[in-house]
Amino acid sequence: MSHRLLVTDEIDPDGLALLRAVPSFHVDEVPTLPADELLRRIGEYDAIIGRSATRISEPLLRAGTRLRVVGRAGVGVDNIALDAATQLGIAVINAPAGNTIAVAELLFGNLIGLLRHIPQADTSMKAGRWERSQLMGSELRGKVLGIVGLGRIGSAVATRARAFGMDVVAYDPYIPDDRFAAQGVRRLATLDALLGEAHIVSLHVPLTDETRGMLGAPQLARMRPGAIVANLARGGIVEEAAVAAALRTGHLGGATLDAFSKEPLTGDHAFRDVPNLLLTPHLGASSVEAQRNVAVDVCEAVRDALLEGELSRSINVAGGPDDWRALQPALVVARRIASVARARLADRGQRAIEGITLKAGPELAPATRVLLSAAAAGALEGAVEHDRLNLINARSVAAARGIELTVAEGGEAPHPRAIEVRMRAGGEEIRVGGLGTGDGPPRLTRVGPYHVDVAMRGQLVVLTNHDVPGVIGRVGTALGNAQVNIAEYHQARLAQGGEALAVIAVDGQVGHAVRDVLLGLPDVLTATVVHFKDA
């Protein structure tokens, strides 16, 4: 069977060579096409491979009646209508690891440039000045580098920092202790602890609700006087105005940024006249080697997808809708009960997940591996450097973080389509169960030893409390005062007068302030808020 592939946006020749080596492939390499011309031609192709310059819109995907694969030679997929591709059964493949070294090396290039005043020295020399005495710098050796996010890029940064003779510390609540030990990195329990100790703070986390604005004015004030901030991850992780203000007052000794909340920077941006600031125009992946790596990675994956149906590197749920429709409710249940388990463990101070075990009823037994992938995605959501977690990449991401994924066999299930997740972290384990039949929203049926029955949609509040009169009324009043409507309220207990558990499905948003009010109520012991991002 022959395949036609359209390659655009100047993909590296080493990647193209992999495709052209396949006798059944006909590869058309063209410059970046105007949208209307691409729309006219796309119906001829089984795959399209490009970079960020070509927008893969929903109309384009629908016009590509032969399309089976979209390849993106890079990390982000913001230019691809991912949901439409999934709906149409088109695999979307990117290359998340190819730029690791490029980003790590750029960081140290920028830091050395900042510490040794290299941009200023070059400018003054070209202007005919010799300002050696005014350009006294400092060394990396002996400084404490604080890495926020010890994932793929953070680990590469740690390796190179040790070669410079730096003391490396890191904060990442989602990484187990043995990963820190393997990297030779000293673990710090809180972000504040890292900010207070590090001479240089480098951010390597995804942009999520948890990380957005994580370095603002209060956090910058906790840093050492004269410390340096580096953000080569995503714009929005640091509050740019706060960084500019801290540089102007001299509290920060310097900063280097490669990613910004709005790109490109406008001519009147506040950063233009800030001292001790080194800016680069999102160059993290802009190296010859990185571009070759991502091209080879994505072309290899597209080749295997077309020839063998190998979709392990697809970032979306591949396959036609008929393949997944019957399983979809169970996939949602597995992901959401894992989110509940993770949130409950996190509220106990245990965020570094060590293991996930999934057990399914007899009707779902043939699909336990993909259900386990869904559970891994729910457990890792918001904690990793991926634009999107899904059934395909969740397993490999979990393995890279040292999380053991297992399937429990045998035993009687309460329902043929019941699913249970056991999650371990810090020596603690929690069991959470759910049920999805397709007749309605997925149901939460178990939290720890307690049996419940509540729909999992929007937000849930999970409380533990003393089993005494008045608690339900006080909780309802507190939520009502916060304009949060209760959709379902299920109270469960093991014995009269002991400890009880309540699961509350709500329509409104329960933020930190509302959670604090709940925790302040008499006889309320814990309060966990779970937001289902895939709702």
URHUHU-V98771 format. One line per field, one symbol per residue. phi: phi as a letter, one per 40 degrees, with the letter a starting at -180 (. if undefined). A space follows every 10 residues. Layout:
BEGIN
phi=???
END
This chain:
BEGIN
phi=.cbbbbbbgg cddccccccc ccdccbbbbb cdcddccccc ccccbcabba bcccccccdc cccccccbab bbciccbccb ccccccdcgb cbbbbcbcbd cdccccdccc ccdccbfcdc cccccccgbb bdccbcbabc dgcccbcbhc cdcdccccdc ccccgccbba baccbcdccc cccgbccbcb cdccccbccb bbcabccbdc ccgcbbdccc cccdcgcbbb bbcbchcbcc cccdcccccg ccciabbbbb cbbccccbcc ccbccfbbbb cfcdccbdcc cccccccccc ccdccccbgc bcbccbcchc cccbcccddc ccddcccccc ccccccccgb bccbabbbbb cccbdcbccc cccccccccc dgbbcbcaca cccccccccc cgccbbbcbg gcbcadbcbb bbbbafgbbb bbbaabbgca ccbcbabgcc cbabcbagbb bbbbaccbcg cdcccccccc ccgbcccabb bbacacgcbb bbbbcbcccb cccccccccc cdgccbabbb bcccc
END
